[in-house]
Amino acid sequence: MNKKNYALLSAFLFLYFFAQAMSISLLALWLKRTLGLTGAQTGVVFSANFIFAMASQPIYGFLSDKVGFRKTILWVIAALVMLSGAFFAFVYGPLLKSNILLGAALGGLYLGVTFIAGSYALESYVDRVGRKDGFEYSRARLWGSLGFAFAAFFSGRLYNIDPLINFSLASLAGLLLLPILAMTRIEGAADEQARSESLRPLDALAILKLPKFWGFMVLILGVTNLYLVFDQQFPAYYASQFADPKHGAAMFGYLNSAQIFVEAGMLFVAPFIVNRTGAKNGLLLAAAIMIFRITGSGLVEGPVAISAMKMLHSLELPILAVSIFRYIAAHFEARLASTLYLVGVSFGHSLGLAVLSPIVGKSYDLIGFPHTYLLIALGAALFWTASLFALSPTPASASKADPALKTALPDADLAKVD
């Protein structure tokens, strides 16, 4: 294993997700409590975030595959993170107060490219390097979870003092990304880099003709999208379980931190689980946990029970993340991995959330959180059932293999083992 690259990319992930947590983990609370937006207006803001993320994701994906191991995308992300404090303080907040549509559009462009599409591009790059340098993606990604957890532990308390503190700390983390990236030395083999540079837009578009791609999309566009739209305004619902909303915001920060520390541990364990289940069953298992959490959140009451539902996120996310990368590596061409991840997973999420966010936000205003959660769970269960048949079985030679050491297999080599 290339220990230096593993350590530096782990540090990059730690700081990036620290900045992400400080910037957007309490975004729903900031929009509602600090700026005074309604549930429907908050849904419009989230929708704009994902519309612009959606527009940038195919470009991110193609460019990531095109540049191969060059760090161009990471430099762009680091610079944007560094600007986050000034953006929230002097651009985003004032614009949302004066012109909700213009503020949502500009904020969607920045947040979509920096913290939504950007996170997927970063994760795809780390997975690519991990397969070359011999380390498991999830064991680098766990440092990102620890960074998010570290920020989340303080974010609620700092938010109650002044949200601008959170945004300033995000900028500081972005500044620290630059020297870490400068110290990182990543070089691919000449023939591998040449294959990446020869990639054409038509090669990337060809994935849209693959039945396996659309089978994969049934779960991504269905279950995981509904889960993400459920989770968007969950901090506001959680805070409402407390008599004092400020106390609820602080407690959500502590809970979020605890959840993500458990998630980090699960990211270490998840490869062993997915090795046993195969990528297809790993996806189905993670999706089943999502549906259970959505349903439970609509049925239980009180801070303790709602907190227990939130902790389920620490179980499903690591299994989902590992399963997605294993599924892509097993069923698709290796040089298109970033395009598949950014177009399939990231673009698919943004497309669904852009449509669903305002609808679900309005539903919260009309019938409340619990009833909306039960409707979301019903829709997710229907897509989960369809995914049983739509997902392709895990290849026999991929089900036990370390993804850091294998490449994608041709269709003729696939053997059904699920």
C-alpha positions in Angstrom: 0.0 0.0 0.0 1.2 3.5 -0.8 1.0 4.8 2.8 1.8 8.4 2.0 -1.0 8.8 -0.6 -3.4 7.0 1.8 -2.5 9.4 4.7 -2.6 12.6 2.6 -5.9 11.7 0.9 -7.4 10.6 4.3 -6.4 14.1 5.6 -7.9 15.7 2.6 -11.2 13.8 3.2 -11.2 14.7 6.9 -10.9 18.4 6.2 -13.3 18.4 3.3 -16.1 16.7 5.2 -15.3 18.9 8.3 -16.0 21.9 6.0 -19.1 20.2 4.6 -20.5 19.6 8.0 -19.8 23.2 9.2 -21.4 24.5 6.0 -24.5 22.4 5.3 -25.3 19.9 8.1 -27.5 22.5 9.8 -28.5 24.2 6.5 -32.3 23.5 7.1 -32.1 25.2 10.5 -30.2 28.2 9.2 -32.7 28.7 6.4 -35.7 28.4 8.7 -34.6 29.9 12.0 -32.0 32.4 11.0 -33.4 33.5 7.6 -37.1 32.8 8.4 -37.9 30.7 5.3 -41.0 28.5 5.2 -40.9 24.8 4.6 -41.9 25.3 0.9 -39.2 28.0 0.4 -36.6 25.7 2.1 -37.6 23.0 -0.4 -37.1 25.4 -3.3 -33.6 26.2 -2.0 -32.7 22.5 -1.7 -34.2 21.9 -5.1 -31.9 24.6 -6.6 -28.9 23.0 -4.9 -29.6 19.7 -6.6 -30.5 21.2 -10.0 -27.1 22.8 -10.2 -25.3 19.8 -8.8 -27.1 17.7 -11.4 -26.0 20.0 -14.2 -22.3 19.8 -13.1 -22.2 16.1 -12.3 -21.9 14.7 -15.9 -19.1 17.2 -16.5 -17.4 16.3 -13.3 -17.6 12.6 -14.1 -16.3 12.9 -17.7 -13.5 15.2 -16.7 -12.5 13.0 -13.8 -12.2 10.0 -16.1 -10.5 12.2 -18.7 -7.7 13.6 -16.4 -7.1 10.2 -14.7 -4.8 10.6 -11.8 -4.1 14.3 -12.3 -5.3 16.5 -9.3 -7.2 19.1 -11.3 -10.6 18.4 -9.9 -9.3 18.4 -6.3 -7.6 21.8 -6.8 -10.9 23.3 -7.9 -12.8 21.8 -5.0 -10.2 23.0 -2.4 -10.4 26.6 -3.7 -14.2 26.6 -3.6 -14.3 25.2 0.0 -11.9 28.0 1.0 -14.4 30.6 -0.2 -17.4 29.1 1.7 -17.3 31.5 4.7 -17.4 34.6 2.6 -20.0 33.2 0.3 -22.5 32.4 3.2 -21.9 35.6 5.0 -21.8 38.2 2.2 -23.6 36.6 -0.7 -26.0 33.7 0.1 -27.7 34.9 3.2 -28.4 38.5 2.0 -29.6 37.3 -1.4 -32.0 34.8 0.1 -33.6 37.5 2.2 -33.9 40.0 -0.7 -34.6 37.7 -3.6 -35.4 34.1 -2.8 -35.2 32.8 -6.4 -31.9 34.6 -7.3 -30.4 33.5 -3.9 -31.5 29.9 -4.4 -30.0 29.9 -7.9 -26.6 31.3 -7.0 -26.5 29.2 -3.8 -27.4 26.1 -5.8 -24.6 26.8 -8.2 -22.0 27.1 -5.4 -23.2 24.4 -3.0 -24.0 22.0 -5.8 -20.6 22.2 -7.4 -18.7 22.4 -4.0 -20.4 20.2 -1.5 -22.8 18.0 -3.4 -21.3 17.1 -6.8 -17.9 17.9 -5.4 -18.1 15.2 -2.7 -19.0 12.5 -5.3 -16.1 13.6 -7.5 -13.7 13.5 -4.6 -14.9 10.0 -3.5 -14.6 8.7 -7.0 -11.1 10.0 -7.3 -10.1 8.4 -4.0 -11.6 5.1 -5.1 -9.5 5.3 -8.3 -6.3 6.0 -6.4 -7.1 3.2 -3.9 -7.5 0.6 -6.6 -4.1 1.7 -8.0 -2.2 2.1 -4.7 -3.7 -0.9 -2.9 -5.9 0.6 -0.2 -9.6 0.1 0.4 -11.7 3.2 -0.5 -13.9 2.9 2.6 -10.9 2.9 4.9 -9.8 6.3 3.5 -13.4 7.5 3.5 -13.8 6.8 7.2 -11.5 9.7 7.9 -14.0 11.9 6.0 -16.7 10.6 8.4 -14.5 11.4 11.4 -14.0 14.9 10.0 -17.8 15.4 9.6 -18.4 14.0 13.1 -15.8 16.2 14.7 -17.4 19.3 13.1 -21.0 18.0 13.9 -20.1 17.7 17.6 -19.5 21.5 17.8 -21.7 22.7 15.0 -25.0 22.9 17.0 -23.4 24.8 19.9 -21.5 27.2 17.6 -24.7 27.7 15.5 -26.5 28.9 18.6 -23.7 31.5 19.2 -23.5 32.6 15.6 -23.8 30.6 12.4 -21.0 32.7 10.8 -18.6 30.9 13.1 -19.4 27.6 11.4 -19.0 29.1 8.0 -15.6 30.7 8.9 -14.3 27.3 10.2 -15.3 25.7 6.9 -13.2 28.3 5.1 -10.2 27.6 7.3 -10.5 23.9 6.6 -10.5 24.7 2.9 -7.3 26.7 3.3 -5.6 23.7 4.9 -6.6 21.5 1.9 -4.2 23.4 -0.4 -0.8 22.4 1.3 -2.1 18.8 1.7 -2.9 18.6 -2.0 0.5 20.1 -2.9 2.3 17.4 -1.0 0.3 14.6 -2.7 2.1 12.8 -5.5 -0.1 10.5 -7.6 1.1 9.1 -10.9 -0.6 6.5 -13.0 1.0 4.1 -15.5 1.6 5.7 -18.9 -0.7 3.3 -20.7 -3.4 3.8 -18.2 -3.2 7.6 -18.3 -3.2 7.4 -22.1 -6.5 5.4 -22.0 -8.0 8.0 -19.8 -6.9 10.9 -22.0 -8.3 9.1 -25.1 -11.8 9.0 -23.6 -14.4 10.7 -25.7 -17.9 12.1 -24.8 -19.5 9.4 -27.0 -17.7 6.7 -24.8 -19.3 8.2 -21.7 -22.7 8.5 -23.4 -22.6 4.8 -24.3 -23.4 3.8 -20.7 -26.9 5.1 -21.3 -27.5 2.2 -23.7 -26.6 -0.5 -21.1 -29.5 -2.4 -19.5 -27.4 -3.0 -16.4 -27.0 0.8 -16.0 -30.8 1.3 -15.9 -31.3 -1.7 -13.6 -28.8 -0.1 -11.2 -30.8 3.2 -11.5 -34.0 1.6 -10.2 -32.5 1.5 -6.7 -30.6 4.8 -7.0 -33.5 6.8 -8.5 -36.0 5.1 -6.3 -35.0 4.1 -2.8 -31.9 6.2 -2.2 -33.5 9.4 -3.6 -36.5 9.1 -1.4 -34.2 8.5 1.6 -32.2 11.6 0.9 -35.2 13.8 0.5 -36.5 12.4 3.8 -33.2 13.2 5.5 -33.0 16.8 4.2 -35.2 18.5 6.7 -34.8 15.9 9.4 -32.7 18.3 11.6 -35.7 20.6 11.8 -38.0 17.8 12.8 -35.6 16.5 15.4 -35.2 20.0 16.9 -39.0 20.2 17.2 -39.0 17.3 19.6 -37.6 19.6 22.3 -39.3 22.4 24.2 -36.4 24.7 23.4 -35.4 24.6 19.7 -32.0 25.9 20.5 -31.5 22.9 22.9 -32.7 20.7 20.1 -30.2 22.1 17.6 -27.4 21.5 20.0 -28.5 18.0 20.8 -28.8 17.2 17.0 -25.2 18.3 16.7 -24.1 15.8 19.4 -26.3 13.1 18.0 -24.9 13.7 14.5 -21.4 13.5 15.8 -22.1 10.2 17.6 -23.8 8.7 14.6 -20.9 9.6 12.3 -18.3 8.2 14.8 -20.2 4.9 14.6 -20.4 5.3 10.8 -16.6 5.6 10.7 -16.2 2.3 12.5 -18.7 0.7 10.1 -16.7 2.0 7.1 -13.9 -0.2 8.3 -16.2 -3.2 8.8 -18.4 -2.7 5.7 -15.9 -4.3 3.1 -16.1 -7.6 5.1 -19.9 -7.5 5.0 -20.1 -6.8 1.3 -17.5 -9.5 0.6 -19.9 -12.0 2.2 -23.1 -10.6 0.7 -22.0 -9.6 -2.8 -22.5 -6.1 -4.2 -26.2 -6.7 -5.2 -27.2 -7.9 -1.8 -25.2 -5.2 -0.1 -27.2 -2.6 -2.0 -30.5 -4.3 -1.0 -29.4 -4.6 2.6 -28.5 -0.9 2.8 -31.8 0.1 1.1 -33.8 -2.0 3.6 -32.2 -0.3 6.5 -33.1 3.1 4.9 -36.8 2.1 4.6 -36.8 0.9 8.2 -35.5 4.3 9.4 -38.0 6.3 7.3 -40.9 4.2 8.6 -39.7 4.3 12.2 -39.3 8.1 12.1 -42.9 8.4 11.1 -44.2 6.1 13.8 -42.1 6.8 17.0 -42.2 10.0 19.1 -39.8 11.7 21.4 -36.1 12.6 21.3 -34.9 9.1 22.4 -36.8 7.1 19.9 -36.1 9.6 17.1 -32.4 9.5 18.0 -32.4 5.7 17.7 -33.8 6.0 14.2 -31.1 8.5 13.3 -28.4 6.1 14.4 -29.4 3.6 11.7 -27.8 5.9 9.2 -24.4 4.9 10.6 -25.2 1.3 9.5 -26.6 1.7 6.1 -24.3 4.4 4.6 -21.0 2.4 4.8 -22.6 -0.7 3.4 -24.2 1.4 0.6 -20.9 3.2 -0.3 -18.8 0.0 -0.5 -21.6 -1.8 -2.4 -21.9 1.0 -5.0 -18.2 1.0 -5.8 -18.0 -2.8 -5.9 -21.1 -2.9 -8.2 -19.6 -0.4 -10.6 -16.2 -2.1 -10.6 -17.8 -5.5 -11.2 -20.2 -4.7 -14.0 -18.8 -1.7 -16.0 -15.6 -0.7 -17.8 -13.0 0.6 -15.3 -12.0 3.7 -17.2 -15.6 5.0 -17.0 -15.9 4.5 -13.2 -16.1 8.2 -12.4 -18.6 8.9 -15.1 -20.8 6.0 -13.9 -20.6 7.2 -10.3 -21.2 10.9 -11.1 -23.8 10.3 -13.8 -25.5 7.3 -12.2 -25.4 7.9 -8.5 -24.7 11.6 -8.1 -26.7 12.9 -11.1 -29.5 10.4 -10.3 -29.7 11.7 -6.8 -29.7 15.4 -7.9 -32.4 14.8 -10.5 -34.7 13.1 -8.0 -34.1 15.6 -5.3 -34.6 18.6 -7.6 -38.1 17.2 -8.3 -38.9 15.8 -4.9 -37.6 18.6 -2.6 -40.3 21.2 -3.1 -43.1 18.5 -3.2 -42.0 17.0 0.1 -41.4 20.4 1.6 -44.9 21.4 0.8 -46.1 18.1 2.3 -44.4 18.9 5.6 -46.3 22.2 5.7 -49.7 20.5 4.9 -49.7 17.1 6.7 -46.7 17.3 9.0 -43.5 15.3 9.2 -44.7 11.9 10.4 -47.4 11.4 7.8 -45.0 12.5 5.0 -42.4 10.1 6.3 -44.8 7.1 6.0 -45.7 8.1 2.4 -42.0 8.3 1.5 -41.4 4.8 3.1 -44.2 3.3 1.0 -42.7 4.6 -2.2 -39.3 3.4 -1.2 -40.6 -0.1 -0.5 -42.1 -0.3 -3.9 -38.7 0.6 -5.6 -36.9 -1.8 -3.3 -39.1 -4.7 -4.5 -38.4 -3.7 -8.1 -34.7 -3.6 -7.4 -34.7 -7.3 -6.5 -35.2 -8.1 -10.2 -33.5 -5.1 -11.8 -30.0 -5.3 -10.2 -27.5 -7.7 -11.8 -26.0 -10.5 -9.7 -22.5 -10.2 -8.4 -19.9 -11.9 -10.5 -18.4 -14.9 -8.7 -14.8 -13.7 -9.2 -15.7 -10.3 -7.8 -17.7 -11.3 -4.8 -14.7 -12.1 -2.6 -12.0 -10.0 -4.3 -10.4 -6.9 -2.9 -11.6 -4.1 -5.2 -8.1 -2.4 -4.8 -6.7 -5.3 -6.8 -9.3 -6.1 -9.5 -10.6 -4.5 -12.6 -14.0 -4.7 -14.2 -14.9 -8.0 -15.8 -16.3 -8.5 -19.3 -19.8 -9.7 -19.5 -18.7 -13.2 -20.7 -17.0 -13.8 -17.4 -20.0 -13.0 -15.2 -21.3 -15.9 -13.1 -24.4 -15.6 -11.0 -23.8 -16.2 -7.3 -26.4 -14.0 -5.6 
